[in-house]
Amino acid sequence: MPAELQSTSQGQTLILTLHNPEFRNALGPEIYAAGVEALNGAERSPDVRSVVITGAGPWFCAGGNLQRLQANRQQPPAVQAESIEGLHTWIEAIRLFPKPVLAAVEGAAAGAGFSLALACDFVLAARDAQFVMAYSSIALSPDGGGSWSLARALPRQLVTELLMFGNRISASALQQHGLVNHVSEPGQALQDALQWAERLNARAPNALASIKDLINEAGEHTLTHHLEAERDHFVRNLHHINAGIGIDAFLNKTTPRY
């Protein structure tokens, strides 16, 4: 059965499921393209307010398909470069997507699967989930933005250990470092992610989009530039219809419906 990205919905949440059970949900170009297409459609749809990415069965994602990588060694380097560009396009699409994206991780998130989880806005992982960047174990280096995400979130020495030794790290340890939002009981990560998504869906979409923009841009801005961006987002959101709904509901002690 070929690898595919299955798409289903629950309420206002789009669920994207990595489905490649023969290879523990390993990624490939067809999944990258489907991921970008799904997000493009979800961005245009007012019926979608959040996205959950998960894996079929007991695994999240084993990263790259080693058989495909071995075959690509017989091809011109441009073949693998094009494949990685497809992955990176999907990673960037997740980061720039104006709605919350949550990763629901069971089992292992390895290599590009770890990178994929790190690209999401929230990570909910089972207590027994394991995360690993084992590239160096097969004489490779990271892709998918994994080294970028880890280097910005963890001390240099820990990142070096994780990447150079390819050591596994648990969901609980990543939670202590702020990279996992919630540790679920085994088998419950998706349900917990959907509950979190439902809470997010009840909030004003324009405000969440602004927050995501500001977080994404904070590392690149000077304080002065970022204060200007906060001002512009605030004023735009204040004059959005949702601010009127939210403020009125707060003052009248009712639940807002955006």
C-alpha positions as CSV (number, residue, x, y, z in Angstrom):
1,M,0.0,0.0,0.0
2,P,1.5,3.4,-1.0
3,A,2.2,6.0,1.6
4,E,-0.6,8.6,1.9
5,L,-1.8,11.5,4.1
6,Q,-5.4,10.7,5.1
7,S,-7.7,13.6,5.8
8,T,-10.7,13.6,8.1
9,S,-12.6,16.1,10.1
10,Q,-14.0,16.4,13.6
11,G,-16.0,19.5,14.1
12,Q,-13.9,22.5,13.0
13,T,-10.7,20.5,13.2
14,L,-9.0,18.9,10.2
15,I,-7.1,15.7,11.1
16,L,-4.2,14.7,8.9
17,T,-3.0,11.2,9.4
18,L,0.3,9.9,8.2
19,H,-0.5,6.5,6.8
20,N,2.4,4.2,5.8
21,P,2.2,1.3,8.2
22,E,4.6,-0.9,6.4
23,F,7.4,1.6,7.1
24,R,6.0,3.0,10.4
25,N,4.5,6.0,8.7
26,A,7.8,7.1,7.0
27,L,7.5,10.2,4.9
28,G,7.9,10.7,1.2
29,P,7.3,13.2,-1.6
30,E,3.6,12.2,-2.0
31,I,3.0,13.0,1.7
32,Y,4.8,16.3,1.5
33,A,2.7,17.4,-1.5
34,A,-0.5,16.2,0.1
35,G,0.3,18.1,3.3
36,V,0.8,21.4,1.5
37,E,-2.3,20.9,-0.5
38,A,-4.3,20.1,2.6
39,L,-3.1,23.2,4.4
40,N,-3.8,25.4,1.4
41,G,-7.4,24.1,1.3
42,A,-7.8,24.5,5.1
43,E,-6.5,28.0,5.0
44,R,-9.3,29.0,2.6
45,S,-12.0,27.2,4.5
46,P,-13.9,29.0,7.2
47,D,-15.1,25.6,8.4
48,V,-11.5,24.7,9.5
49,R,-10.2,26.4,12.6
50,S,-7.4,24.1,13.6
51,V,-5.4,21.1,12.2
52,V,-4.1,18.0,14.0
53,I,-1.3,15.9,12.5
54,T,-1.0,12.4,13.8
55,G,0.2,8.9,12.7
56,A,-1.8,5.8,11.9
57,G,-1.4,2.9,14.3
58,P,1.1,2.8,17.2
59,W,3.6,5.2,15.6
60,F,3.8,8.9,14.8
61,C,6.5,8.8,12.1
62,A,9.7,7.0,11.5
63,G,11.1,9.9,9.4
64,G,12.5,9.1,5.9
65,N,12.2,5.8,4.1
66,L,15.7,4.3,4.2
67,Q,15.0,2.1,1.1
68,R,14.1,5.2,-0.9
69,L,17.1,7.1,0.4
70,Q,19.4,4.2,-0.6
71,A,17.9,4.1,-4.1
72,N,18.3,7.9,-4.4
73,R,22.1,7.4,-3.8
74,Q,22.1,5.9,-7.3
75,Q,20.4,9.0,-8.7
76,P,21.8,12.5,-9.3
77,P,22.0,14.6,-6.1
78,A,19.3,16.9,-7.5
79,V,16.8,14.1,-7.0
80,Q,17.2,14.0,-3.2
81,A,17.5,17.8,-3.1
82,E,14.1,18.1,-4.8
83,S,12.6,15.6,-2.3
84,I,14.0,17.6,0.7
85,E,12.7,20.8,-0.8
86,G,9.2,19.2,-0.8
87,L,9.6,18.4,2.9
88,H,10.8,21.9,3.7
89,T,7.9,23.5,1.8
90,W,5.5,21.5,4.0
91,I,7.4,22.5,7.2
92,E,7.3,26.2,6.2
93,A,3.6,25.8,5.3
94,I,2.9,24.6,8.8
95,R,4.8,27.4,10.4
96,L,3.1,30.0,8.3
97,F,-0.4,28.5,8.4
98,P,-2.6,31.1,10.1
99,K,-4.5,28.6,12.2
100,P,-3.2,26.4,15.1
101,V,-1.5,23.1,14.2
102,L,-1.2,20.4,16.8
103,A,0.9,17.2,16.7
104,A,-0.5,14.1,18.4
105,V,2.4,11.8,18.9
106,E,2.2,8.1,19.8
107,G,5.2,5.7,19.7
108,A,8.2,7.1,17.9
109,A,8.8,10.5,16.2
110,A,12.1,9.9,14.5
111,G,14.2,12.0,12.2
112,A,12.0,14.1,9.9
113,G,9.1,12.9,12.0
114,F,10.6,14.7,15.0
115,S,11.2,17.7,12.9
116,L,7.5,17.6,11.7
117,A,6.3,17.6,15.3
118,L,8.6,20.5,16.2
119,A,7.1,22.5,13.4
120,C,3.7,22.4,14.9
121,D,2.4,25.0,17.3
122,F,1.5,22.4,20.0
123,V,2.9,19.0,20.7
124,L,0.8,16.5,22.7
125,A,2.6,13.2,23.2
126,A,1.9,9.9,24.9
127,R,3.9,9.2,28.0
128,D,5.8,6.3,26.3
129,A,6.5,8.3,23.1
130,Q,10.1,8.6,22.1
131,F,11.7,11.3,20.1
132,V,15.0,10.8,18.2
133,M,17.2,12.5,15.6
134,A,19.2,9.4,14.6
135,Y,20.7,10.9,11.4
136,S,24.3,10.5,12.6
137,S,23.7,6.8,13.2
138,I,23.5,6.4,9.4
139,A,26.1,9.0,8.5
140,L,23.6,11.7,7.7
141,S,22.7,15.2,9.0
142,P,19.3,16.6,9.9
143,D,16.6,18.0,7.6
144,G,13.1,19.3,8.1
145,G,14.2,22.2,10.3
146,G,15.0,19.9,13.3
147,S,18.3,21.4,14.0
148,W,16.8,24.9,13.7
149,S,14.0,24.1,16.1
150,L,16.1,22.4,18.7
151,A,18.9,24.9,18.6
152,R,16.4,27.7,19.4
153,A,14.8,25.8,22.3
154,L,17.5,23.9,24.1
155,P,21.0,24.5,25.4
156,R,23.7,24.0,22.8
157,Q,25.3,21.1,24.6
158,L,22.0,19.1,24.8
159,V,21.3,19.7,21.1
160,T,24.8,18.6,20.2
161,E,24.3,15.4,22.3
162,L,20.9,14.7,20.7
163,L,22.1,15.2,17.2
164,M,25.6,13.8,17.3
165,F,24.8,10.7,19.3
166,G,21.3,10.3,18.1
167,N,20.1,9.7,21.6
168,R,16.4,9.1,22.3
169,I,14.5,11.6,24.5
170,S,11.2,11.0,26.2
171,A,8.0,13.0,26.0
172,S,8.4,13.9,29.7
173,A,11.9,15.1,29.2
174,L,10.9,17.3,26.3
175,Q,8.0,18.6,28.4
176,Q,10.4,19.7,31.0
177,H,12.3,21.6,28.3
178,G,9.1,23.2,27.0
179,L,9.0,21.3,23.7
180,V,6.0,19.1,24.6
181,N,2.8,20.9,25.8
182,H,1.0,17.9,27.3
183,V,1.9,14.3,28.1
184,S,-1.0,11.9,27.5
185,E,-1.6,8.4,28.6
186,P,-0.6,5.9,25.9
187,G,-3.2,5.8,23.2
188,Q,-4.8,9.1,24.2
189,A,-2.6,11.7,22.4
190,L,-5.1,12.2,19.5
191,Q,-8.1,12.5,21.8
192,D,-6.3,15.0,24.0
193,A,-5.1,16.9,20.9
194,L,-8.7,17.1,19.6
195,Q,-9.8,18.5,23.0
196,W,-7.1,21.1,22.9
197,A,-8.1,21.9,19.3
198,E,-11.8,22.3,20.3
199,R,-10.8,24.8,23.0
200,L,-8.7,26.7,20.4
201,N,-11.6,26.6,17.9
202,A,-13.8,28.6,20.4
203,R,-11.4,31.5,20.2
204,A,-11.3,34.3,17.7
205,P,-9.4,33.0,14.6
206,N,-8.1,36.5,13.7
207,A,-6.5,36.9,17.2
208,L,-4.9,33.4,17.0
209,A,-3.5,34.2,13.5
210,S,-2.0,37.4,14.9
211,I,-0.4,35.6,17.8
212,K,1.1,33.0,15.6
213,D,2.5,35.7,13.3
214,L,4.0,37.6,16.2
215,I,5.6,34.5,17.7
216,N,7.1,33.5,14.3
217,E,8.5,36.9,13.8
218,A,9.8,37.6,17.3
219,G,13.2,36.0,16.8
220,E,13.9,38.1,13.7
221,H,12.7,41.5,15.0
222,T,14.4,44.2,17.0
223,L,12.3,45.2,20.0
224,T,11.4,48.5,18.2
225,H,10.2,46.6,15.1
226,H,8.3,44.1,17.1
227,L,6.5,46.7,19.1
228,E,5.4,48.3,15.9
229,A,4.1,44.9,14.7
230,E,2.2,44.3,18.0
231,R,0.7,47.8,17.6
232,D,-0.5,47.1,14.1
233,H,-2.0,43.7,15.0
234,F,-3.7,45.0,18.1
235,V,-5.3,47.9,16.3
236,R,-6.4,45.7,13.4
237,N,-7.9,43.1,15.8
238,L,-9.6,45.8,17.9
239,H,-11.5,47.0,14.9
240,H,-12.4,43.4,13.9
241,I,-16.0,42.3,14.6
242,N,-14.7,39.6,16.9
243,A,-13.3,42.2,19.4
244,G,-16.8,43.6,19.8
245,I,-18.1,40.1,20.5
246,G,-15.4,39.3,22.9
247,I,-15.4,42.5,24.9
248,D,-19.2,42.5,25.2
249,A,-19.2,38.9,26.3
250,F,-16.6,39.6,29.0
251,L,-18.4,42.6,30.3
252,N,-21.7,40.7,30.4
253,K,-20.2,37.5,31.8
254,T,-21.4,35.4,28.8
255,T,-19.6,33.0,26.5
256,P,-18.5,34.6,23.2
257,R,-19.3,32.9,19.9
258,Y,-17.0,33.9,17.1
